[in-house]
Amino acid sequence: MALDVMCLVAVVERGRADKIVDAAKKAGAGGATIFYGRGTGESEVKKFLTIHVEASKEIIIILTEREKYKRIKEAMVETGNLNQTGTGIIFALKVEDLLGLHYRDDL
């Protein structure tokens, strides 16, 4: 059977992920993985703008069925204000190969 799973990835300022993940769960996400990273764009932004961009980031990864991902993404965007410049980014990828996800018998 073909996979019909999407991967949502959001990169936000440190300290904002828990609230965004809570909204994603309320919208139908079964769970999420959050890990920490550091952005490299801060020095480039400082050259052109007089704003501070936090280098410490939280990266949120959510795997979900295709029919749920738009609703989950919309909840994440709204809660994290991700439609505003400088608040983070979010994108979706189609999952082509998946092992170890056991919540569905047909995967």
HUTARA-V737520 format. One record per backbone hydrogen bond with DSSP energy under -0.5 kcal/mol. NH is the residue of the N-H (numbers start at 0). CO is the residue of the C=O. If there is no record, write none. Layout:
nh=NH co=CO
nh=NH co=CO
This chain:
nh=5 co=63
nh=6 co=92
nh=7 co=5
nh=7 co=61
nh=8 co=90
nh=9 co=59
nh=10 co=88
nh=11 co=9
nh=11 co=57
nh=12 co=86
nh=13 co=55
nh=15 co=12
nh=19 co=15
nh=20 co=16
nh=21 co=17
nh=22 co=18
nh=23 co=19
nh=24 co=20
nh=25 co=21
nh=26 co=22
nh=27 co=24
nh=28 co=23
nh=32 co=60
nh=34 co=58
nh=36 co=56
nh=38 co=54
nh=44 co=40
nh=45 co=41
nh=46 co=42
nh=47 co=43
nh=47 co=44
nh=48 co=44
nh=53 co=51
nh=56 co=36
nh=57 co=11
nh=58 co=34
nh=59 co=9
nh=59 co=57
nh=60 co=32
nh=61 co=7
nh=63 co=5
nh=65 co=3
nh=67 co=64
nh=68 co=64
nh=69 co=65
nh=71 co=67
nh=72 co=68
nh=73 co=69
nh=74 co=70
nh=75 co=71
nh=76 co=72
nh=77 co=73
nh=78 co=74
nh=79 co=75
nh=80 co=76
nh=80 co=77
nh=81 co=76
nh=83 co=80
nh=86 co=83
nh=88 co=10
nh=90 co=8
nh=92 co=6
nh=94 co=4
nh=95 co=93
nh=101 co=99
nh=106 co=103
